[in-house]
Amino acid sequence: MEGVRKSDFLVLGSGIAGLTFALKVADAGTVTVVTKKENYESSTNYAQGGLACVSSAEDSWELHVRDTLRCGVGLSRKEAVEILAREGPGMVRELMALGVRFSRDEKAPGGLELGMEGGHSARRIVHADDLTGREVERGLLGAAVKHPSITIVEDHIGVELITEPSGGRGGPGSSVSCWGAYVLDTRTRRVTAFVAGHTLLATGGCGKVYLYTSNPDIATGDGIAMAYRAGAAVCNLEFVQFHPTCLFHPEAKSFLISEAVRGEGAVVTARDGSTFLEKYHKSAGLAPRDVVARAIDREMKRRGDQFVLLDLRPIGKERIPKRFPHIYQRLTSLGLDPTKEPIPVVPAAHYMCGGVVTDLFGRTTIRRLYACGETACTGVHGANRLASNSLPEALVFAERAARAAKAGAAGEPPHVHAFEGGHAVRPRETVEMRHDWMVLRKLMWDYVGIVRTDERLATAARRIAVMREGIEEHYRRFGLESDLVELRNLALVAELIVRCAMWRKESRGLHYNLDHPRKDDREWLKDTVLSRDDGFLSEPSFSYWDE
């Protein structure tokens, strides 16, 4: 292990949640932001749609709350949703003060152009054309790199959290503290202890656990896996959101076509041009994402088609390139002209609605450890995320986590031992690792996808268990590389998704099981909370934060 690096705050991840937290705590001490790739590479960058934010007199935070709760199918935490709706507009104003340039409509009250997306009862999507995430990341990153108290460390990946058990078994309710993380330099393959009084997990989601995903390659569930191995509670991992419309093209690598195009009038059809979404929901193309994704999946299987069509022409020939310049440019670069013909699309894994359990200030069930963004389960999304709620959730709860971290006692970190995992010997070949990576992702797509059955889940559980045993043996025998760290995390997250899906004997929101097709509020109106030491829990414990 190459020494120890100390700071007051450690942030794992450089997306909207991590950078917001870093900027908010920077006035209270030194901050280290660790990121796997270049500092601009994050899931935030790929968010096309925008931020759901009440911004007009025709809207209200009460309506935003109602829409979110309805979409969450009974599992959204009302208090968390109200915090999101009330505090979101203020965070958007802060972004604008940082120089984030949202699309303008000078004729509208407030001067912002507001989009419409599925599940919303009013226009409230603040956006920057169709590259909102990239513009938000640009503004936050620009502020972070200039701040004298913030250091951004690229090409590093967290391996394990540094914890200090001070009583109990290490699970929820005990007094385990986090003091940073062991971090791998992906270029030198050396592990360093990054020690800090407060640690934030903001590593994004786990979309790469599936064969088809809209997520970047870095979305390998690292934060969820590290937190679970350390003893933190995780929650609702069965609720994986599949985006209904990702481009079906051999060169596109699951390029996402924003839901906002349907909000502006685009229509989903079968390959023969016939519409079908109205058969599944009265709102047709503006139905919640889980409904649209299942409908497309069912029609594809029923017809034997590999894709359906998305017709953008109703938006208007001149408006398409103006409202969706990035989408239009990408499509035309691939030889597709959305102003003249429908484009082929398929569903793909998009967003994890569950994650590491937190309270309303981003605090996990381990002291001094926080989680925000897609890594966390704050209670906002429930069984299904309302469109464009993810970016404002990351902003709002990162700010709240920063408040809690600054208010917490700094404390003195313990003596940190050398990292014990992985040896210096490199494997002679990596074919087994590459094979496991592809098999795992295809297994999850085929057996734990949009529609599930008890038999498929049981098969997936058996195969993943065998695969994980081999991966852990590889982890113990050989020196660490980023691919191995990511594969190990993906395999664990896959196992946790399957366990949560097997436990829930109903269909609700994003979890649809043909053997249990009905929603059962009497037995299953509850979160799926799971921890390493205590198994499934009735509820997580945060009591030790007050000790």
Secondary structure in CASP SS format (residue, H / E / C, confidence):
PFRMAT SS
TARGET T0000
AUTHOR 0000-0000-0000
METHOD secondary structure of the structure
MODEL  1
M C 1.00
E C 1.00
G C 1.00
V E 1.00
R E 1.00
K E 1.00
S E 1.00
D E 1.00
F E 1.00
L E 1.00
V E 1.00
L E 1.00
G C 1.00
S C 1.00
G C 1.00
I H 1.00
A H 1.00
G H 1.00
L H 1.00
T H 1.00
F H 1.00
A H 1.00
L H 1.00
K H 1.00
V H 1.00
A H 1.00
D H 1.00
A H 1.00
G C 1.00
T C 1.00
V E 1.00
T E 1.00
V E 1.00
V E 1.00
T C 1.00
K C 1.00
K C 1.00
E C 1.00
N C 1.00
Y C 1.00
E C 1.00
S C 1.00
S H 1.00
T H 1.00
N H 1.00
Y H 1.00
A C 1.00
Q C 1.00
G C 1.00
G C 1.00
L E 1.00
A E 1.00
C C 1.00
V C 1.00
S C 1.00
S C 1.00
A C 1.00
E C 1.00
D C 1.00
S C 1.00
W H 1.00
E H 1.00
L H 1.00
H H 1.00
V H 1.00
R H 1.00
D H 1.00
T H 1.00
L H 1.00
R H 1.00
C H 1.00
G C 1.00
V C 1.00
G C 1.00
L C 1.00
S C 1.00
R C 1.00
K H 1.00
E H 1.00
A H 1.00
V H 1.00
E H 1.00
I H 1.00
L H 1.00
A H 1.00
R H 1.00
E H 1.00
G H 1.00
P H 1.00
G H 1.00
M H 1.00
V H 1.00
R H 1.00
E H 1.00
L H 1.00
M H 1.00
A H 1.00
L H 1.00
G C 1.00
V C 1.00
R C 1.00
F C 1.00
S C 1.00
R E 1.00
D C 1.00
E C 1.00
K C 1.00
A C 1.00
P H 1.00
G H 1.00
G H 1.00
L E 1.00
E C 1.00
L E 1.00
G E 1.00
M C 1.00
E C 1.00
G C 1.00
G C 1.00
H C 1.00
S C 1.00
A C 1.00
R C 1.00
R C 1.00
I E 1.00
V E 1.00
H C 1.00
A C 1.00
D C 1.00
D C 1.00
L C 1.00
T H 1.00
G H 1.00
R H 1.00
E H 1.00
V H 1.00
E H 1.00
R H 1.00
G H 1.00
L H 1.00
L H 1.00
G H 1.00
A H 1.00
A H 1.00
V H 1.00
K H 1.00
H C 1.00
P C 1.00
S C 1.00
I E 1.00
T E 1.00
I E 1.00
V E 1.00
E C 1.00
D C 1.00
H E 1.00
I E 1.00
G E 1.00
V E 1.00
E E 1.00
L E 1.00
I E 1.00
T E 1.00
E E 1.00
P C 1.00
S C 1.00
G C 1.00
G C 1.00
R C 1.00
G C 1.00
G C 1.00
P C 1.00
G C 1.00
S C 1.00
S C 1.00
V C 1.00
S E 1.00
C E 1.00
W E 1.00
G E 1.00
A E 1.00
Y E 1.00
V E 1.00
L E 1.00
D E 1.00
T C 1.00
R C 1.00
T C 1.00
R C 1.00
R E 1.00
V E 1.00
T E 1.00
A E 1.00
F E 1.00
V E 1.00
A E 1.00
G E 1.00
H E 1.00
T E 1.00
L E 1.00
L E 1.00
A C 1.00
T C 1.00
G C 1.00
G C 1.00
C C 1.00
G H 1.00
K H 1.00
V H 1.00
Y C 1.00
L C 1.00
Y C 1.00
T E 1.00
S C 1.00
N C 1.00
P C 1.00
D C 1.00
I C 1.00
A C 1.00
T C 1.00
G C 1.00
D H 1.00
G H 1.00
I H 1.00
A H 1.00
M H 1.00
A H 1.00
Y H 1.00
R H 1.00
A H 1.00
G C 1.00
A C 1.00
A C 1.00
V E 1.00
C E 1.00
N C 1.00
L C 1.00
E C 1.00
F C 1.00
V E 1.00
Q E 1.00
F E 1.00
H E 1.00
P E 1.00
T E 1.00
C E 1.00
L E 1.00
F C 1.00
H C 1.00
P C 1.00
E C 1.00
A C 1.00
K C 1.00
S C 1.00
F C 1.00
L E 1.00
I C 1.00
S C 1.00
E C 1.00
A H 1.00
V H 1.00
R H 1.00
G H 1.00
E C 1.00
G C 1.00
A C 1.00
V E 1.00
V E 1.00
T E 1.00
A C 1.00
R C 1.00
D C 1.00
G C 1.00
S C 1.00
T E 1.00
F C 1.00
L H 1.00
E H 1.00
K H 1.00
Y C 1.00
H C 1.00
K C 1.00
S C 1.00
A H 1.00
G H 1.00
L H 1.00
A C 1.00
P C 1.00
R H 1.00
D H 1.00
V H 1.00
V H 1.00
A H 1.00
R H 1.00
A H 1.00
I H 1.00
D H 1.00
R H 1.00
E H 1.00
M H 1.00
K H 1.00
R H 1.00
R H 1.00
G C 1.00
D C 1.00
Q C 1.00
F C 1.00
V E 1.00
L E 1.00
L E 1.00
D E 1.00
L C 1.00
R H 1.00
P H 1.00
I H 1.00
G C 1.00
K C 1.00
E C 1.00
R H 1.00
I H 1.00
P H 1.00
K H 1.00
R H 1.00
F C 1.00
P H 1.00
H H 1.00
I H 1.00
Y H 1.00
Q H 1.00
R H 1.00
L H 1.00
T H 1.00
S H 1.00
L C 1.00
G C 1.00
L C 1.00
D C 1.00
P C 1.00
T C 1.00
K C 1.00
E C 1.00
P C 1.00
I E 1.00
P E 1.00
V E 1.00
V E 1.00
P E 1.00
A E 1.00
A E 1.00
H E 1.00
Y E 1.00
M E 1.00
C C 1.00
G C 1.00
G E 1.00
V E 1.00
V E 1.00
T C 1.00
D C 1.00
L C 1.00
F C 1.00
G C 1.00
R E 1.00
T C 1.00
T C 1.00
I C 1.00
R E 1.00
R C 1.00
L E 1.00
Y E 1.00
A E 1.00
C C 1.00
G H 1.00
E H 1.00
T H 1.00
A E 1.00
C E 1.00
T C 1.00
G C 1.00
V C 1.00
H C 1.00
G C 1.00
A C 1.00
N C 1.00
R C 1.00
L C 1.00
A C 1.00
S C 1.00
N C 1.00
S H 1.00
L H 1.00
P H 1.00
E H 1.00
A H 1.00
L H 1.00
V H 1.00
F H 1.00
A H 1.00
E H 1.00
R H 1.00
A H 1.00
A H 1.00
R H 1.00
A H 1.00
A H 1.00
K H 1.00
A H 1.00
G C 1.00
A C 1.00
A C 1.00
G C 1.00
E C 1.00
P C 1.00
P C 1.00
H C 1.00
V C 1.00
H C 1.00
A C 1.00
F C 1.00
E C 1.00
G C 1.00
G C 1.00
H C 1.00
A C 1.00
V C 1.00
R C 1.00
P C 1.00
R C 1.00
E C 1.00
T C 1.00
V H 1.00
E H 1.00
M H 1.00
R H 1.00
H H 1.00
D H 1.00
W H 1.00
M H 1.00
V H 1.00
L H 1.00
R H 1.00
K H 1.00
L H 1.00
M H 1.00
W H 1.00
D H 1.00
Y H 1.00
V C 1.00
G C 1.00
I C 1.00
V C 1.00
R E 1.00
T C 1.00
D H 1.00
E H 1.00
R H 1.00
L H 1.00
A H 1.00
T H 1.00
A H 1.00
A H 1.00
R H 1.00
R H 1.00
I H 1.00
A H 1.00
V H 1.00
M H 1.00
R H 1.00
E H 1.00
G H 1.00
I H 1.00
E H 1.00
E H 1.00
H H 1.00
Y H 1.00
R H 1.00
R H 1.00
F C 1.00
G C 1.00
L C 1.00
E C 1.00
S H 1.00
D H 1.00
L H 1.00
V H 1.00
E H 1.00
L H 1.00
R H 1.00
N H 1.00
L H 1.00
A H 1.00
L H 1.00
V H 1.00
A H 1.00
E H 1.00
L H 1.00
I H 1.00
V H 1.00
R H 1.00
C H 1.00
A H 1.00
M H 1.00
W H 1.00
R C 1.00
K C 1.00
E C 1.00
S C 1.00
R E 1.00
G C 1.00
L C 1.00
H E 1.00
Y C 1.00
N E 1.00
L C 1.00
D C 1.00
H C 1.00
P C 1.00
R C 1.00
K C 1.00
D C 1.00
D H 1.00
R H 1.00
E H 1.00
W H 1.00
L C 1.00
K C 1.00
D C 1.00
T C 1.00
V E 1.00
L E 1.00
S E 1.00
R C 1.00
D C 1.00
D C 1.00
G E 1.00
F E 1.00
L E 1.00
S C 1.00
E C 1.00
P C 1.00
S C 1.00
F C 1.00
S H 1.00
Y H 1.00
W H 1.00
D H 1.00
E C 1.00
END
